Amino acid sequence: MRPFPDEILRSMQYSLQTYVIPNVNDKWGSYVAKVMKKMLLHLELRWKLEGPLLLEDIADLRTLLASLRTSLSTAAFERDDDAKKLVVRIDATLADTRELPTGYVSVESLTQVSEALRETLVTVIETCDLLAEHGFESTLAPARDEIRAYLRREVDRDNQLVEPTFMSFAPASSGD
């Protein structure tokens, strides 16, 4: 249905920039209008990117968890109950998130899948700490490296949505 949400949001940004902000004489009111313009830019980016970024993150998390499951299923961990429980948890999460929602896939439904995977990743991280205390620190090093690499990719994805919302409360520099 036209206009698309991003077109509406760009029109709102244009109206704020062209007609509202120049005519607001109050400094605080002007600042609030500028924040609103940035938030509209943020919404425009989220409308375009949030779904694809969630799909990318879900695939990334599933790959990571499958790899960690393999690492935690090695002979080194076969007698450790924490490792066994973690493998069971990873298996359950991977099974529960195997299929994405069908029909019109909302950001909310993708977020639910992503959150289930992230909860399991948190459990993996916490259990790795326990396993390290059980003497598996060196065995866990590759898995922890994988987790750190994933977290870096996650931050890079999130930064695509966060950057436009940054607002400085500092006075304008003399070059502005």
N, C-alpha and C positions, 0 to 999 in steps of 0.2 A: 504494500500500500504506500503510495507516495503522498507527501514527501516522507523520506526515510527519517528515522530518529536523528541520525547524524546531521541531516540537512536542517532539521528543525533546530537542533542545538547550535549549529553554525549561525543560523539566522538570529537566534537569541544572543549569541556572543557579539555579532555584528551590531545589533540594536543597542546592547549595553555599551559597547565601545564607541559607537557613533553618536548616540542620542542621549544616553543616560549619564555616563561617566563625565563627559565634558560639561554637563549642566548641573552637576552636584557640587555645591560650594562648600559643604561641610566636609572637613578632612576625613572624619570617621566614616561618614556616608560614602565618600568616594572610595575609601579603602574597602568597605564592605562590597561595593559594586564591583571593584576589581577582583576581590576574592570570588564573588559569584561568577564572574567571567571565567576565572581559572577553573572553578568547579564544573562549569558547563563544558570546558575543554576536556576535563577529566572524564565526565560522563560520555562525551563523544568517543574518547579513546576506549573506555570500558565497553561501550556498545560494540565497537569494532573488534576489540582484541580479547576481551575477557573469556568468551567461549573458546576460541582457538587456543588461548594460553592454558586454559583448564584442561583441554583435551591433550595438549602437549605434556602438561605436568602429570596427568593421570598415566599416560603411556610411560613417561620417564619413571614415575614412582613404581609402577608395576614391574618394569624391567629391573629397577634397583632391588625391589623386594625379592624378585625371583633369584637374582644373583646372590643376595644376602642369604636366602634360604639355602642355596647350594653351598655357600661357604660354611653355614652353620650346621650342615648335615654331614660334614666330613668326620672322619674317624676321631679327630682330636676332640670333638664335642660329644661323641656317642654316649658317654656315661654321665654327662652333665644334665640334670633335670631342667635347669633354667634354659639351656640351649634347646632341649627337646620341646619344652613348652612354647618357646619362641617360634620354632619351626611349625608347630601346630597352629599358632596364631597367624603366622604369615600365610600358611596354606589356606586357612579359613578366609582371610581377607582377600587373597587372590581369587578364591572361588566366588566370594560374594561380589567382587567388582569385575568379574570376567566380562559381563555384558553391560554396556552403557544403556542408559534409559533410551526408550524408543519413542517414536513420534516426534513432536516438537520438543527438542532438547533444550530445557531452560538452563540458565546459569545456576539456578538453585539446585537442580537435580545433579548437574555436574559437580557442583561444590560438595554435595553430600558424598559422592563417590570419592572425590579428592580428600575430603576430611577423614573418611574411613581409612584410606591408605596412609594419610599423614599420622593418624592415631597409632597405627601399627608401626610406622617408622619411629615415632617417639618411644614406643615400647622396645623396639630394636635397640635404640640408642641407650636407653636405661638398662636393658639387659646386657648390652656390651660392657657397660661399666661394671656390672656384677661379675660377668665372665672374666673381665680383666683382673678383678680381685681374686678369682679362682685360679689365676696363673696363666690365662690365655692371652695376655696382652700382645705378644708378638704374633700369635696366630690371627688375632683380630685386626692387625694393622691394615691389611688390604681392604677389609670390609669398611673400616673407618675411613680410609681414603676414598672409597666409593661414595660413602655417605657425605663426606665433605664436598666432593665433586658435584653430587646432586644438589646440595644446599647452595652451592655457588650458582648453578644453573637456575635454581628456583629464585634466588635473589635477582638474577639478571632478568628473568621473566617478570617478576614483580616490579622491578624498576621501570619497566615500560609503562606501567600504569601509575606509578607514584610520582615521578618527576614533575608532571604539570601541576601538582597540588602544592608544591613548595612555595611558601610565602615568607618573605623576609620581613621581620619587624624592625630591622635596622633603618636608620635614616638613609635617604637616597644619597648615593655617592655624587661627588661633584661632576662626574662625567655623564650623569643621567639627565 
